[in-house]
Amino acid sequence: MDSMIEQELEQASNEPRINKKVGRSSSPFPFPSLRPFHSVRVPAKEERMHLPTFFAVAFGLTTSVAAVQNPHKKAEKFAKRSEAIQPKPAGNKKRQTTSLNSKTEKYAVNGTAIPEVGFDIGESYAGTLSINGNASNENALWFWYFPTDNEAAGDEIVVWLNGGPGCSSLDGLFQENGPFLWQSGTYSPIENPWSWTNVTNMVWIDQPVGTGFSPAAEGVPATIKNEKDVAEDFMGFWKNFMETFDLVGRKVYLTGESYAGQYIPYIAHYMLEANNTDYFNVSGIQINDPSINEDSVMIYSSAVQHLNKYASVFALNETFMTEINARAEKCGYFEFMDYALHFPPITKLPSGPNISAPGCYVWDDIVTAAITVNPCFNFYHLTDFCPYLWDELGFPSLGWGPNNYFNRSDVQKAINAPPTSYAICGNDNLGLDSSPPSALGPLPSVIERTNNVIIGHGWLDYLLLANGSLATIQNMTWNGAQGFQSPPTDKFVVPSNPGLDEVITAVLYQGSIPEEPVGIVTGAGVMGTTHTERGLTFVTVDLAGHEIPQYVPGAGYRQLEFLLGRIPSLTYEGGWSTGNGTGAFAPLGNSTVRRV
C-alpha cells in the first residue's frame, strides 16, 4: 500500500491540487449516453420548489385552545421581565489534576484567567512542541490539551483537526466542540454542555506548519508539498506530545472536518505503517463533511441535484432553474450521479465529469445567483439569512464588529501561544497538495486496518455535498467488496436532554425564558440516516451544515460516543454514555493552576 501511494505521489507531483477548486478534471465524461436506471429530466416546477421534511419528533406535548394566550399579553410579560439572562456559573466540582508535573507545568493554562470568559474552563495545557526535537529554532505545532475526568477515557486520546488547508483548529474548539464556545451572534463565551471533553481526553492542534499559532520558524520555512510531509511533521510532534504528557501506549483517535478529510486518512496511514503502538496506536477516525475526492465528484456532480432538493431555500426563479438543470444534464452530472449512487455498485467509476467544459461550472453560478437573491447566503449552512451575524473569529461571517479574539496579545499570553498575527484561516502556501485525494489513496486501507471509520455529513452544507461523499464511498473498495451493498436508510437517533422541555415551553407559551441560553440545547430524535458496513459508517445529519458539532451538537457528540465504543451503533435509542442529558450539565471544574 505504501509503495502504491509513493508512486501516486510521484506521478501527481507535477499536477498540484488547488483548493477550494482542487483538481479540475480535463478528462471527458466517460458515460456519454448511459442511462442505466431512468432517464434524467428537468424536474417539474412543483417538484423543484418542494422542500422535503426531514424529521418529526413527538415530545408528548398536549395543548388546547384555552392554553393559547393573547399575543399582546405574551408580549407584555416579556416587557416586564427586566432581569438579564446570564449563563449559570460553574459549580464547585473539583476534578483531579491528571497531567500536571515538572514536564507539563510550563504548558498549564490558568482556567480562570481566559480573557472575556467569566468561568473556570477547567484543567488544560497549551503551547508549542517541536516536530522533531532536534534544533532549537525549528518548526513546531501549537496545541491545546484538555484531560477529561471521565473514567471511561483512561486509555485513549482524541485529536481534532480543522481543514482549510490552513485553518486553525481553534475554530473547532471555540465554536464547535470545545469546553467553552463563543459562537456567531452571541454576547459572550458560554460553557458548552456538549463539549467532547466530557467524553474523553481531547487535544486541538494547529497544523500543518504555517497554520494558526504554528507559524514557520524564522529562517526555517515550511516545505510541505504533499500529505506525506504533513504526516511526517505531525508524527514528530505527536511523539513529543505523547512523551510530555505521559500518554505513551494510549489508543489514538483522529477526528476533524473539511480538508481534514485529506489530512487524517494520510496521517492515520503513516502512523499505522510505523507499526509502533506506543505512539501511533490508531484505533479509529471520524471525518465530517470531508474533502476526500476531486471537486468534480464532491461538489459539481451533485450541485444541481442538491439545488433541486432545497429549491425553496435557494428561492431562485424558474428561468434560472430550467437553464441550470439543462446545463447539468448536458454536462453529464445527472447521469453520473445516477450511475454512482447505485446499491450495490455496478462497476468501478473512472474520473468524474469534466467540470471545465463550457457551461459546467454550475456550482459557481448557483452560488452567484443565490447571493444575488440572498446577500447573506452561506454555503456552509444553507438556511442562513440576513443579517450577517458578528463573529468573534471573523470567519465565515462578514458581519461588522471587532475581531479577532485570538489575535489579542492578552489572549495569546493566556494560552501560551507565540506572538503571532493570527488568522483563523490563511497561508496561501498551503493551497497546493500533490497527493491524490484520500479516497483514492489511503482511506480504504485505514478502514481495513481499524474497522472503525465514520464519515459524517450535514445536508445543509453546500460547500462539500453529502451525495458527493456517498458517490465516493460507492467507488471505494475495502474489506473485500466495493461500496455499500445497501443504501443508508437506518435512523440516526440522538437522545433527548433536559434543556429541551424548558425551550419548548418557552417557545410555545412565551411565558418564560429558559434559564440556560438556547444555544446550549441540542435537538433530539431522528436526526438523519446512517449505515455501517465492513468497518465504515456513513451518517447524514438533516439540520447540520458544514460543521456538524456547531449546528447540531448532540449529533456530533453521539458520533464521538460511537467512535469510542460507548454505544453499540448510531441507531441506538438508549441514553447518553455520560448520563441523562449528558454529564455535560455538570460544571467544568477547577483549573490546573492559578498563576498570578
C-alpha positions as CSV (number, residue, x, y, z in Angstrom):
1,M,0.0,0.0,0.0
2,D,2.8,2.4,0.9
3,S,4.7,1.8,-2.3
4,M,1.5,2.4,-4.3
5,I,0.9,5.7,-2.6
6,E,4.5,6.7,-3.1
7,Q,4.1,6.1,-6.9
8,E,0.9,8.1,-7.0
9,L,2.6,11.0,-5.1
10,E,5.5,11.0,-7.6
11,Q,3.1,10.8,-10.6
12,A,0.9,13.6,-9.3
13,S,3.8,15.9,-8.2
14,N,3.7,17.9,-11.4
15,E,-0.1,18.5,-11.2
16,P,-0.7,20.1,-7.8
17,R,-4.3,20.2,-6.5
18,I,-5.5,23.7,-5.9
19,N,-8.1,24.3,-3.2
20,K,-11.0,25.1,-2.8
21,K,-11.2,24.3,-6.6
22,V,-8.9,21.3,-6.3
23,G,-8.0,19.1,-9.3
24,R,-10.3,20.4,-12.1
25,S,-10.5,17.3,-14.3
26,S,-9.8,17.6,-18.0
27,S,-10.9,14.1,-18.9
28,P,-14.1,13.7,-20.9
29,F,-17.2,12.3,-19.2
30,P,-16.9,8.5,-19.5
31,F,-20.6,7.8,-20.0
32,P,-21.9,10.0,-22.8
33,S,-25.1,8.0,-23.4
34,L,-25.5,5.8,-20.4
35,R,-29.0,5.7,-18.8
36,P,-28.8,2.6,-16.6
37,F,-31.8,3.3,-14.4
38,H,-34.0,6.1,-15.6
39,S,-33.9,9.0,-18.0
40,V,-32.8,12.3,-16.5
41,R,-35.3,15.1,-16.9
42,V,-35.7,18.6,-15.6
43,P,-37.9,18.5,-12.6
44,A,-41.3,20.0,-12.8
45,K,-41.7,23.3,-11.1
46,E,-43.8,21.9,-8.2
47,E,-41.1,19.3,-7.6
48,R,-38.3,21.8,-7.6
49,M,-40.0,24.1,-5.2
50,H,-40.7,21.3,-2.7
51,L,-38.5,21.3,0.4
52,P,-38.5,17.8,1.9
53,T,-39.4,17.4,5.6
54,F,-36.5,15.7,7.1
55,F,-37.7,14.5,10.5
56,A,-40.5,14.7,13.0
57,V,-40.1,14.1,16.7
58,A,-43.0,13.7,19.1
59,F,-42.3,15.2,22.5
60,G,-45.6,14.2,24.1
61,L,-46.8,17.8,24.4
62,T,-50.5,18.5,24.7
63,T,-52.1,21.8,24.0
64,S,-55.6,23.2,23.9
65,V,-57.3,26.4,22.6
66,A,-57.7,27.6,26.2
67,A,-53.9,27.4,26.8
68,V,-53.1,29.8,24.0
69,Q,-52.6,33.3,25.3
70,N,-53.5,36.6,23.8
71,P,-50.3,37.6,21.8
72,H,-50.4,41.1,23.3
73,K,-50.4,39.6,26.8
74,K,-47.4,37.4,25.9
75,A,-45.5,40.5,24.7
76,E,-46.5,42.3,27.9
77,K,-45.0,39.5,30.0
78,F,-41.7,39.8,28.1
79,A,-41.6,43.6,28.5
80,K,-42.0,43.3,32.3
81,R,-39.1,40.8,32.5
82,S,-36.2,43.1,33.3
83,E,-33.5,40.7,34.5
84,A,-30.7,39.9,32.1
85,I,-30.2,36.3,31.1
86,Q,-26.9,35.1,32.4
87,P,-25.1,31.8,31.9
88,K,-25.1,29.6,35.1
89,P,-21.8,29.9,36.9
90,A,-19.6,26.9,37.2
91,G,-20.1,24.9,40.3
92,N,-17.6,23.8,42.8
93,K,-17.0,20.3,41.5
94,K,-13.2,19.6,41.5
95,R,-11.7,17.1,39.3
96,Q,-8.3,15.6,39.9
97,T,-5.4,17.1,38.1
98,T,-4.2,14.3,36.0
99,S,-1.4,15.8,33.9
100,L,0.4,18.4,35.9
101,N,4.1,17.5,36.5
102,S,7.5,19.0,36.1
103,K,7.4,18.4,32.3
104,T,4.0,19.9,31.8
105,E,3.9,22.7,34.2
106,K,5.1,25.3,31.7
107,Y,2.1,24.4,29.5
108,A,-0.5,24.7,32.2
109,V,-3.3,27.2,31.4
110,N,-5.0,29.2,34.2
111,G,-8.6,28.3,33.5
112,T,-9.9,31.3,35.5
113,A,-7.9,33.9,33.5
114,I,-9.0,33.5,29.9
115,P,-10.0,37.0,28.7
116,E,-13.8,37.5,28.4
117,V,-14.5,34.1,29.8
118,G,-16.4,34.5,33.1
119,F,-16.0,31.0,34.4
120,D,-13.3,28.4,35.0
121,I,-12.7,26.3,31.9
122,G,-11.0,23.5,33.9
123,E,-7.7,21.8,33.6
124,S,-5.9,22.4,30.3
125,Y,-2.4,22.7,28.8
126,A,-1.4,24.7,25.7
127,G,1.8,25.6,23.9
128,T,4.1,24.5,21.1
129,L,6.1,21.3,20.7
130,S,8.8,20.6,18.1
131,I,8.0,18.5,15.1
132,N,11.3,16.6,15.5
133,G,13.1,17.5,18.8
134,N,16.5,18.5,17.4
135,A,17.4,22.1,16.5
136,S,16.4,24.9,18.9
137,N,14.9,27.2,16.2
138,E,12.9,24.6,14.3
139,N,9.3,24.4,13.3
140,A,6.7,23.4,15.9
141,L,3.0,22.8,16.2
142,W,0.7,24.5,18.8
143,F,-1.8,22.5,20.8
144,W,-4.5,23.0,23.5
145,Y,-5.0,19.8,25.5
146,F,-7.9,19.1,27.9
147,P,-7.7,16.0,30.0
148,T,-11.1,14.6,31.0
149,D,-12.4,13.3,34.3
150,N,-14.4,10.6,32.6
151,E,-13.0,7.3,33.9
152,A,-14.0,5.5,30.7
153,A,-11.4,7.5,28.8
154,G,-8.4,6.2,30.7
155,D,-6.6,4.6,27.8
156,E,-7.4,7.0,24.9
157,I,-6.7,10.4,23.4
158,V,-8.7,12.1,20.7
159,V,-7.3,14.6,18.2
160,W,-9.4,17.3,16.5
161,L,-8.1,19.0,13.3
162,N,-9.8,21.6,11.2
163,G,-9.2,21.8,7.5
164,G,-8.7,24.6,5.0
165,P,-6.0,23.8,4.2
166,G,-4.5,26.3,6.6
167,C,-7.4,26.7,9.0
168,S,-6.8,26.7,12.8
169,S,-8.3,24.0,14.9
170,L,-9.3,26.7,17.4
171,D,-12.3,27.2,15.1
172,G,-13.4,23.8,16.2
173,L,-12.6,24.3,19.9
174,F,-14.1,27.8,20.1
175,Q,-17.3,27.3,18.0
176,E,-18.0,23.6,17.8
177,N,-16.9,21.0,20.3
178,G,-14.7,22.7,22.9
179,P,-15.4,23.2,26.6
180,F,-16.4,26.8,26.1
181,L,-17.9,28.5,23.0
182,W,-18.2,32.0,21.5
183,Q,-20.4,31.4,18.5
184,S,-21.6,33.9,15.9
185,G,-24.1,36.5,17.2
186,T,-23.7,35.6,20.9
187,Y,-22.8,38.1,23.6
188,S,-20.0,36.3,25.3
189,P,-18.4,32.9,25.8
190,I,-20.5,30.2,27.5
191,E,-19.8,26.8,28.8
192,N,-20.5,24.1,26.3
193,P,-22.6,21.2,27.7
194,W,-21.8,19.2,24.5
195,S,-18.0,19.6,24.9
196,W,-16.2,16.5,23.7
197,T,-14.1,16.8,26.8
198,N,-17.0,15.3,28.8
199,V,-16.5,12.1,26.9
200,T,-12.7,11.8,26.5
201,N,-9.3,13.4,26.6
202,M,-9.2,16.0,23.8
203,V,-6.4,17.9,22.0
204,W,-6.9,20.6,19.3
205,I,-3.8,21.1,17.1
206,D,-2.9,23.8,14.7
207,Q,-1.3,22.0,11.7
208,P,0.4,21.8,9.3
209,V,3.2,24.3,9.9
210,G,2.0,27.7,8.7
211,T,-1.4,27.3,10.3
212,G,-2.8,29.5,13.1
213,F,-0.4,29.5,16.1
214,S,2.0,27.2,14.3
215,P,3.9,29.6,12.0
216,A,7.1,28.6,10.4
217,A,10.2,29.4,12.5
218,E,12.3,32.3,11.3
219,G,14.8,31.0,8.8
220,V,13.2,27.6,8.7
221,P,10.4,27.8,6.1
222,A,7.7,25.2,5.9
223,T,8.4,22.8,3.0
224,I,5.1,20.9,2.8
225,K,4.3,19.7,-0.7
226,N,2.1,16.7,0.0
227,E,0.3,14.7,2.7
228,K,3.4,12.6,3.4
229,D,5.1,15.8,4.5
230,V,2.1,16.7,6.6
231,A,2.1,13.2,8.3
232,E,5.8,13.2,9.0
233,D,5.7,16.6,10.7
234,F,2.6,15.6,12.7
235,M,4.1,12.3,13.8
236,G,7.3,14.1,15.0
237,F,5.1,16.5,17.1
238,W,2.9,13.6,18.3
239,K,5.7,11.6,19.7
240,N,6.9,14.6,21.7
241,F,3.3,15.3,22.8
242,M,2.8,11.7,24.0
243,E,6.0,11.7,25.9
244,T,5.5,15.1,27.5
245,F,2.0,14.2,28.9
246,D,2.8,10.6,29.7
247,L,0.3,9.2,27.2
248,V,2.5,6.6,25.7
249,G,0.5,3.5,24.8
250,R,-2.9,5.2,24.6
251,K,-5.3,4.5,21.8
252,V,-5.3,7.3,19.3
253,Y,-8.4,8.6,17.5
254,L,-8.2,11.2,14.8
255,T,-11.2,13.5,14.2
256,G,-11.9,16.5,12.1
257,E,-13.8,18.1,9.2
258,S,-13.5,19.5,5.7
259,Y,-9.9,19.4,4.4
260,A,-9.1,17.2,7.5
261,G,-10.7,14.5,5.3
262,Q,-7.4,14.7,3.4
263,Y,-5.1,15.2,6.3
264,I,-6.5,12.5,8.6
265,P,-6.5,9.4,6.4
266,Y,-2.9,10.1,5.4
267,I,-1.8,10.8,9.0
268,A,-3.5,7.6,10.1
269,H,-2.0,5.6,7.3
270,Y,1.6,6.7,8.0
271,M,1.0,6.1,11.8
272,L,-0.2,2.6,11.1
273,E,2.7,2.0,8.8
274,A,5.1,2.9,11.6
275,N,3.9,-0.2,13.4
276,N,4.6,1.4,16.8
277,T,1.6,1.2,19.2
278,D,3.4,3.1,21.9
279,Y,2.9,6.3,20.0
280,F,0.8,5.6,16.9
281,N,-1.9,3.2,18.1
282,V,-4.6,4.5,15.7
283,S,-7.9,2.9,16.7
284,G,-10.4,4.9,14.5
285,I,-11.0,8.1,12.6
286,Q,-14.0,10.4,12.2
287,I,-14.2,12.9,9.3
288,N,-17.1,15.2,8.9
289,D,-18.1,16.9,5.6
290,P,-14.7,15.7,4.3
291,S,-12.7,16.6,1.3
292,I,-11.9,13.1,0.2
293,N,-12.2,13.2,-3.6
294,E,-11.9,15.6,-6.6
295,D,-14.2,18.6,-6.8
296,S,-15.9,17.1,-9.9
297,V,-17.4,14.4,-7.6
298,M,-17.6,16.2,-4.2
299,I,-19.1,19.4,-5.4
300,Y,-20.1,19.8,-9.1
301,S,-21.8,16.5,-10.0
302,S,-24.4,16.8,-7.3
303,A,-24.7,20.6,-7.2
304,V,-27.9,20.9,-9.2
305,Q,-29.3,17.8,-7.6
306,H,-28.8,19.4,-4.2
307,L,-30.3,22.7,-5.5
308,N,-33.4,20.9,-6.6
309,K,-33.7,19.3,-3.2
310,Y,-33.6,22.7,-1.5
311,A,-35.2,24.8,-4.2
312,S,-37.5,26.6,-1.7
313,V,-34.5,27.6,0.4
314,F,-32.5,28.9,-2.6
315,A,-35.6,30.7,-4.0
316,L,-34.2,31.1,-7.5
317,N,-36.5,31.9,-10.4
318,E,-38.0,29.4,-12.8
319,T,-35.9,30.6,-15.7
320,F,-32.7,30.0,-13.9
321,M,-33.8,26.6,-12.5
322,T,-34.7,25.4,-16.0
323,E,-31.5,26.6,-17.5
324,I,-29.2,25.2,-14.8
325,N,-30.9,21.8,-14.9
326,A,-30.4,21.7,-18.7
327,R,-26.7,22.5,-18.3
328,A,-26.3,19.8,-15.6
329,E,-27.8,17.3,-17.9
330,K,-25.6,18.3,-20.8
331,C,-22.5,18.2,-18.6
332,G,-23.4,14.6,-17.6
333,Y,-23.9,15.4,-13.9
334,F,-27.3,13.7,-13.5
335,E,-26.2,10.7,-15.4
336,F,-23.0,10.3,-13.4
337,M,-24.8,10.6,-10.1
338,D,-27.5,8.1,-11.2
339,Y,-24.7,5.6,-12.0
340,A,-22.6,6.4,-8.9
341,L,-25.5,6.1,-6.4
342,H,-26.4,2.5,-7.1
343,F,-26.6,-0.1,-4.3
344,P,-24.7,-2.3,-4.7
345,P,-22.3,-0.6,-7.1
346,I,-22.4,-1.6,-10.8
347,T,-18.7,-1.2,-11.6
348,K,-15.7,0.9,-10.8
349,L,-16.1,4.6,-11.9
350,P,-13.5,6.4,-13.9
351,S,-12.9,10.0,-13.2
352,G,-15.8,12.3,-12.7
353,P,-17.4,14.6,-15.4
354,N,-15.3,17.3,-17.0
355,I,-16.2,20.4,-15.0
356,S,-14.1,22.7,-17.2
357,A,-16.2,22.0,-20.2
358,P,-18.3,25.1,-21.4
359,G,-21.2,25.8,-19.0
360,C,-20.2,23.1,-16.5
361,Y,-19.1,25.3,-13.6
362,V,-22.6,25.1,-12.3
363,W,-21.8,25.3,-8.6
364,D,-20.2,28.7,-9.0
365,D,-23.2,30.0,-11.0
366,I,-25.7,28.7,-8.4
367,V,-23.8,30.4,-5.6
368,T,-23.6,33.6,-7.5
369,A,-27.4,33.5,-8.2
370,A,-28.1,32.6,-4.5
371,I,-26.1,35.6,-3.2
372,T,-27.9,37.8,-5.7
373,V,-31.2,36.8,-4.1
374,N,-29.9,36.4,-0.5
375,P,-26.8,38.6,0.0
376,C,-26.2,36.7,3.3
377,F,-26.2,33.3,1.6
378,N,-23.9,31.0,3.4
379,F,-22.8,27.8,1.6
380,Y,-21.5,26.5,4.9
381,H,-25.1,26.4,6.2
382,L,-27.9,26.8,3.6
383,T,-30.6,28.2,5.8
384,D,-28.8,31.3,7.0
385,F,-30.3,34.6,6.0
386,C,-29.6,38.3,6.6
387,P,-28.3,40.0,8.7
388,Y,-24.8,38.7,8.9
389,L,-24.0,37.8,12.5
390,W,-20.9,39.3,14.1
391,D,-18.3,36.6,14.6
392,E,-15.5,36.9,17.1
393,L,-13.2,35.0,14.8
394,G,-14.2,37.0,11.7
395,F,-14.9,33.9,9.7
396,P,-17.0,32.8,7.9
397,S,-19.3,35.7,8.8
398,L,-18.9,39.1,7.1
399,G,-20.7,40.8,10.0
400,W,-19.3,44.1,11.5
401,G,-17.5,44.3,14.8
402,P,-14.0,43.9,16.2
403,N,-12.1,40.7,15.6
404,N,-10.3,38.6,16.1
405,Y,-10.3,37.2,19.6
406,F,-7.2,35.1,19.2
407,N,-5.2,38.0,17.7
408,R,-5.3,39.8,21.1
409,S,-2.0,39.8,23.0
410,D,-3.6,39.1,26.3
411,V,-5.4,36.0,24.9
412,Q,-2.2,34.7,23.3
413,K,-0.4,35.1,26.6
414,A,-3.1,33.3,28.5
415,I,-3.0,30.2,26.2
416,N,0.8,30.1,25.8
417,A,0.6,31.0,22.1
418,P,3.6,32.6,20.3
419,P,3.1,36.3,19.5
420,T,1.5,36.0,16.0
421,S,-0.6,37.9,13.6
422,Y,-3.3,35.3,13.9
423,A,-5.9,34.5,11.3
424,I,-8.4,31.7,11.6
425,C,-7.7,30.6,8.0
426,G,-4.7,31.7,6.0
427,N,-1.4,30.9,4.4
428,D,-1.9,30.6,0.7
429,N,1.3,28.4,0.5
430,L,-0.8,25.6,1.9
431,G,-3.2,25.7,-1.1
432,L,-1.1,23.2,-3.1
433,D,-1.2,19.5,-2.5
434,S,0.3,17.0,-4.9
435,S,-1.2,14.0,-3.1
436,P,-4.1,12.0,-4.6
437,P,-7.5,12.5,-2.8
438,S,-7.6,10.4,0.3
439,A,-10.4,8.1,-1.0
440,L,-8.2,7.3,-4.0
441,G,-5.2,6.7,-1.7
442,P,-5.0,5.5,1.9
443,L,-8.6,5.8,3.2
444,P,-9.7,2.2,2.2
445,S,-6.6,0.8,3.9
446,V,-7.3,2.8,7.1
447,I,-10.8,1.3,7.1
448,E,-9.4,-2.2,6.8
449,R,-6.8,-1.7,9.5
450,T,-9.0,-0.1,12.1
451,N,-12.5,-1.3,11.1
452,N,-13.6,1.9,12.8
453,V,-14.1,4.8,10.4
454,I,-17.0,7.3,10.4
455,I,-17.8,9.7,7.5
456,G,-20.4,12.2,8.6
457,H,-22.2,14.8,6.5
458,G,-24.6,17.7,7.1
459,W,-27.2,18.0,4.5
460,L,-27.2,21.8,4.7
461,D,-23.6,22.0,3.6
462,Y,-23.3,23.4,0.1
463,L,-19.5,23.5,0.0
464,L,-18.9,19.8,0.1
465,L,-22.0,17.8,-0.7
466,A,-23.4,14.7,1.1
467,N,-24.1,12.8,-2.2
468,G,-20.5,13.6,-3.3
469,S,-19.3,11.7,-0.2
470,L,-21.7,8.9,-0.8
471,A,-20.7,8.6,-4.5
472,T,-17.1,8.5,-3.4
473,I,-17.8,5.6,-1.0
474,Q,-19.6,3.7,-3.7
475,N,-16.4,3.9,-5.8
476,M,-14.1,2.7,-3.0
477,T,-13.1,-0.9,-2.4
478,W,-12.4,-2.1,1.1
479,N,-12.6,-5.4,3.1
480,G,-13.3,-7.4,0.0
481,A,-16.1,-5.5,-1.7
482,Q,-16.8,-2.2,-3.5
483,G,-19.0,0.4,-1.8
484,F,-22.1,-0.2,0.3
485,Q,-24.3,-3.1,-0.7
486,S,-27.4,-1.3,0.7
487,P,-28.3,2.4,0.8
488,P,-28.1,4.4,4.1
489,T,-31.6,4.2,5.4
490,D,-31.2,3.4,9.1
491,K,-32.4,6.1,11.6
492,F,-29.7,8.1,13.2
493,V,-31.1,8.7,16.7
494,V,-30.0,11.4,19.2
495,P,-31.3,11.1,22.8
496,S,-33.3,13.8,24.5
497,N,-31.9,16.2,27.0
498,P,-33.3,18.2,30.0
499,G,-32.9,21.6,28.3
500,L,-35.5,20.8,25.6
501,D,-38.5,20.9,27.9
502,E,-37.7,24.5,29.0
503,V,-37.2,25.6,25.5
504,I,-40.4,24.0,24.1
505,T,-42.4,25.5,26.9
506,A,-40.9,29.0,26.4
507,V,-41.4,28.9,22.6
508,L,-45.0,27.6,22.7
509,Y,-46.3,29.7,25.6
510,Q,-43.7,32.5,25.8
511,G,-44.5,32.8,29.5
512,S,-40.9,32.4,30.5
513,I,-37.4,32.5,29.1
514,P,-35.2,29.4,29.5
515,E,-32.7,29.7,32.4
516,E,-30.0,28.4,30.1
517,P,-29.2,30.1,26.8
518,V,-30.9,28.3,24.0
519,G,-27.5,27.8,22.3
520,I,-26.5,25.0,24.7
521,V,-29.5,22.9,23.9
522,T,-29.4,20.3,21.1
523,G,-32.2,18.7,19.1
524,A,-33.3,15.1,19.8
525,G,-34.9,12.2,18.0
526,V,-34.3,11.0,14.5
527,M,-31.7,13.5,13.2
528,G,-30.7,11.8,9.9
529,T,-29.8,8.5,8.4
530,T,-26.9,6.1,8.9
531,H,-25.4,2.9,7.5
532,T,-22.5,0.7,8.6
533,E,-20.8,-2.0,6.5
534,R,-17.4,-3.7,6.9
535,G,-15.9,-1.2,9.3
536,L,-17.2,2.0,7.6
537,T,-20.1,4.1,8.9
538,F,-21.8,6.9,6.8
539,V,-24.1,9.2,8.6
540,T,-26.0,12.3,7.5
541,V,-27.5,15.0,9.7
542,D,-30.5,16.7,8.3
543,L,-30.2,20.1,10.0
544,A,-26.4,20.4,10.1
545,G,-24.2,22.5,7.8
546,H,-20.5,22.1,7.1
547,E,-19.7,22.0,10.9
548,I,-21.9,19.2,12.5
549,P,-20.9,19.9,16.1
550,Q,-21.7,23.6,15.7
551,Y,-25.1,23.3,14.2
552,V,-26.3,20.0,15.8
553,P,-24.0,19.5,18.8
554,G,-25.8,16.4,20.0
555,A,-25.3,14.7,16.7
556,G,-21.5,15.3,16.8
557,Y,-21.4,14.2,20.5
558,R,-23.3,11.0,19.6
559,Q,-20.9,10.2,16.7
560,L,-18.0,10.5,19.1
561,E,-19.6,8.1,21.6
562,F,-20.0,5.6,18.8
563,L,-16.4,6.1,17.5
564,L,-15.1,5.3,21.0
565,G,-17.3,2.3,21.6
566,R,-19.5,3.9,24.2
567,I,-22.7,3.0,22.3
568,P,-23.3,0.0,20.0
569,S,-24.5,1.9,17.0
570,L,-25.8,5.2,15.8
571,T,-29.3,3.7,15.7
572,Y,-29.1,3.0,19.4
573,E,-32.0,4.6,21.3
574,G,-30.5,4.5,24.8
575,G,-29.3,7.4,26.7
576,W,-26.1,9.3,26.7
577,S,-23.0,7.5,27.9
578,T,-22.2,10.4,30.1
579,G,-25.6,10.5,31.8
580,N,-29.1,11.8,31.2
581,G,-28.8,15.0,29.3
582,T,-25.1,14.2,29.4
583,G,-22.6,14.8,32.1
584,A,-22.1,18.0,30.1
585,F,-24.5,19.6,32.5
586,A,-22.0,19.1,35.3
587,P,-19.8,22.1,36.0
588,L,-16.4,22.2,34.3
589,G,-14.4,22.1,37.5
590,N,-11.3,23.8,38.7
591,S,-8.4,24.8,36.6
592,T,-5.0,23.2,36.7
593,V,-3.1,26.1,38.2
594,R,-3.8,29.7,39.2
595,R,-0.9,31.9,38.2
596,V,-0.5,35.5,39.2
